[in-house]
Amino acid sequence: MFSVNRNAMEIVRSIIAKHETLNVGVLKYKNGSTIIDMGINYPGGWMAAQYFAEATLGGLGRLNYSIFNLDDLELPQIEIYADRPAIACLSCQLSGWALPEVRNEAGIVPLISGPVRTVAREDSFAKEFAYQDSNHEVVVALQDNRMPEESLINYIAKTCKVNSQNIYVLVAPTGSIVGCVNVVARTLETSLWRLHHLGMDVNKIAAAWGRAPLPPITKDEYTAMIRTNTYTYYGGTAGFIVECEDNEIEKILHDIPLSPQTTQHYGVSFGELLKEANGNIFEIKDFVHNVTKVIFYNVRTGRTFRIGKIDFEMLKKCI
């Protein structure tokens, strides 16, 4: 079986080798772990963000940039192309491993994403799927505006049964270029989970692509979180190359996208939803965590299915 952590380590070693070019910092902790600062004390940039996202996908995806026109405002657009998307996005990329046991000094619960989740298999999202990795080196992705504490690294090492010197952590705040790109690169992740929730076998999806515009970047973490999630949900499109019967798509098609038909909270600002959930995105109730436009290309029948559209008004209200 191929190893997503081994794939990701190839990317991590490239980051370390090019860290000055990428404008990121590489630190060694006393326990031997390697922490790559990609937005806290170093600004990072477009190349660093590409490496970060592709590492979180376990080397099974590629990130590209293009331009999105929002009336007369040009914005960068994030495009993701993934093979084995169920593994790349749900087993690896999803920020599903919450660690309340090792809250930092500010009381914040770390949310872990990346290939490390396929080794730990501690979170409910990872447990839903069969893929499991056993590589001796693991790659951790952390969205935070603070450097991780050594206790967090030790906890991960113990859980994964690996030596701490074989743990590599990529960290960036949402209010940075790398962090902002990383959130908006989750168009496929959120869509695939919706399909799985509706009963579709996501392992029948051979490849997928997604895109969404990048909002104006701000260092304020709360504002950055609201903007990036709004732009992912209301500005996102996801496309799936699937081999299945047409009725497997047709029976759930109208229930898939974020729309007024699928959630009573459509059009409510993400800031309000987050406030009601006390800042915990997983506690937002009755909201469809998905993009507004979805396309299926069924290779078995040659038919194409599409539903939904980008909500330009919600994007404009958010900036």
Summary of the structure (lengths in Angstrom):
residues: 319
radius of gyration: 18.6
end to end distance: 45.0
largest distance: 56.8
contacts: 1131
relative contact order: 0.13
helix: 39%
strand: 23%
